[in-house]
Amino acid sequence: MMNRRDTIKSLLLGSVAVGLTVQGCAPKADSTSVALPEAENTPFYGRTPKEKARDKRLHEEVFFNEHELETVAVICDIILPKNDDFGSATDANVPGFIEFIMKDMPYHQVPIRGGIMWLDSYSNKKNGKEFKLCSTEEQLAICDLIAYPKKTKPEHKQGEKFFTSMRNLTLTGYYTTEMGIKDLGYKGNTPNVWDGVPEDVLKAHGFEYDAEWLAKCVDQSKRGELAKWDADGNLIS
């Protein structure tokens, strides 16, 4: 279907930031439930009292029913499956993030719920069962029809819009978690050691460091010391 993780990581690393573009129901089936985060365990650091109260209320509300949440989990892991080094989208509790977004940004509710209904309807017509109960091959075959904008058939346009929204939500949810940030290899503002311009580069351009200056400015044993200057502006140490 797509080399998902590598392609997604390349897109994210090549962009300035990951934008928060996150701008009925089938019968209950026998499958593992996806747990939502407990409201009392939700961190509210840095929030005003009013914001804390709102966040708490949203976490206590429930939008998705069990079937919808399990379907969301399946789609999330199709978009971002686990690899040898990092877990899948569900391992990072992305379905829980999407549940929260449905309540935090209610305008997503109808498109996402309607998209799940479209997906199940199409799957029932094609495979005689709900999407989440299909085999991996059957699920990927359906996703291939709706995963590529501008290549989608007119009758699959609703599915395309739904899958695009789910992809945006999944990527935003995953790559703003500790696991996702480690997957990207993002280090943040990490202090490092500068040893000056490499010698081969200096020689290639006909330059070289003054030995006295080099001892004063690129001696890493003195990196914790404050520089001192004389009255004429010359570096002393």
N, C-alpha and C positions, 0 to 999 in steps of 0.2 A: 504493500500500500504506500508506504513512505518511510524513508529513513528518519524517523520522527525526532529522536533526541538530538542527533548530531545537527540536523537541519535547524531545529529550533534554537539550539545553543548558539549556532553561528549567527542567526538572525538577531538574537538578543545581545550577544557580545558586540555585534557590529552597529548597534543602535545606541543612542544617547541614554535611553532609559526604557524600561518596560512600562508603557502607558497603561493606565487602568482604563482600558477600552470597554470594560464591562459596562458598557454604556450606562373533564375528565379522565378517568384513570383506570388502568387495567386491574384485574383481580390480583390479590396477594398470591405470591408464589413461594415455594419452599426454597429459600436461598439465604445466604448469610446477610444479616442486617448490617447496615453501615451506621455506626454510632455517631451521634452529634456531640459536640463538646458540652460538658456540663457548665451551666451558667455560673455556678459558684467558683469554678476553677478558671474563669476567664480573666486574664490580666487587664486592668484598666489604668495602667500607669500613664501619667501625663494627661489625664482627662479631667475636665471640669465636672463638678457634681451633676450638672444637668446632662452632660454627655455620658457620664457613668450610668445614670439612671436610664437613659435611652438605650445604651448598649445592653444593659442588663435585661431590659424589657424585650429587646429584639432577640437576644439569646434564649429567652424563655419561651418565645413564640415558636410555633412549628409551621413551616410552609409545605415542604414536600411530604407526601405520604410515603410509606415504606417502599412501595413499588417504584415510585418516581426517584427516590433517593438511591435505590439499588441500580436503576437504569443510568442515573447520572454517574455513579461510581464506575460502571462498565465503560461508559464513553470516556470518562477521564483517563482510565488506564489504557484505552485504545490510543488516545492522543499522546499520553506520556507513560509508556510501560516502564517497568523496572529494568535496570541493566546490572552488570556485574558489580558496579560500585555504589549505585544509589537506588533507592526505592522508587516505587511508582507514585503516581499522583494520589492514589488512595492512601499510600503509606504516609504521605504528608498531610493527610486529612483535607484534601482539596474539596471533596463533596461537602464537608462541613463549612468550608469557606463559601462555596456557592450557595448553600442554604442561607447563610448569613446575608449574602449580597442580595438574595431575593427579597429579603425583608428591609435591608438598608436602602436598596434602590428598587422600589416596587415596580417600576416600569419594565423590569425584566421578567416579571412573573408570567404575564400572558404569553410572550414569545417563547419562553423556555418550557412552560407547561404545555403549550400548544405544540411545540416541537417534539416533546416526548410522545404526545398523542399521535402526531404524524408518523414518527418513527415506528411506534407499535402497530399503527394501522398498515403501514407499508410492509412491515415485517410479517404481519399476519397474512396479508395477501400473497406475499412472495414465498414465505416459508411455513405458514400455518401455525405460527407461534410468536409470542412477544419477543422483542429485540433481545432482552437480557437472557432469554432462554435459548437463543440460537447458539450454534457452534461459533468458535472464533472465526472460522473461514466465512461463515454466513454473515457475521457481523461486519467483518472487514469488507466484504463484497458490497454491502449496503453503504458503508461509509465511503467507499471509493466513488460512489455515485454522487455524493454530496460534499466531499472534502475539498474540491478544487473549483473555486469561483471562476466564472466565465467559461467553464467547461461543462456546466451542469445543464441537463435537459430542462425545458420549461416545466414539465410536470414534477420536477424534483426541487424547484426553487425554494419552497418553504423549508425543505430539509437542509438545503445549502445554508440558508440564513441561520437556522438553528445550530448547525454544526459549527459555523463560523463563530457564533456567540459562545458556544461551549468551548471552543478552542481558546478564545480570548480569556474566558473565565478560568480555564484550567491553567494556562500559562501564567496568568497573573497570580492565581492562588499558589501555584507550586514555586515559582521563582521569587516569591516574597517570604518563603519559609527558610529556616536554617538549612534544611536539606537541599533546597533548590539553589540557594546562594553558594553552598559548597560544590554543588554540581557544576555551576558556572565557573568555579575557580576564582570568584571575586574575592579580593583581599582587602579592599577598602584602602584607607589611608594608613598604610603600613610603613613605618620608618625603615630605611635601608642604609647601606654604607656606600658612599661614593668614593671611588679610588681615582677619580680624575678621568680624563679622556684616555682611552686605551693607547698604548705606545705605538701600535702599528698604524692607528688612525693618524696620530700626530706626525709620524714619519712620512706617511703618504701625502701629507699636505705641507711638508717642509717645516714643521714646528717641533719644539721640544720644551719641556718644562725647565725653568730655572731651578737648580738644585736647592737653593736656599728657600725659594717660594714653595717648592714641593714639600720640603720638610716641615714648613709652617702650616700649610693649608691641607695637605692630604696625608697627614700622619694620624692614622685612626686611633693610636694610643692616646691622642690628645683631643679626641672628638668631644669630650665632655667639658673641656676648658673654654672659657670665654676668650675671644680674641682681644689683644691689646694693641693700641696704636700710639705712636709718639705724637708730639705737638705738630709735626709737619704732615701727619696723615700716613706715615709709613707703618706697615704692619710689623709689630715687634714679636708677637707670638700668637 
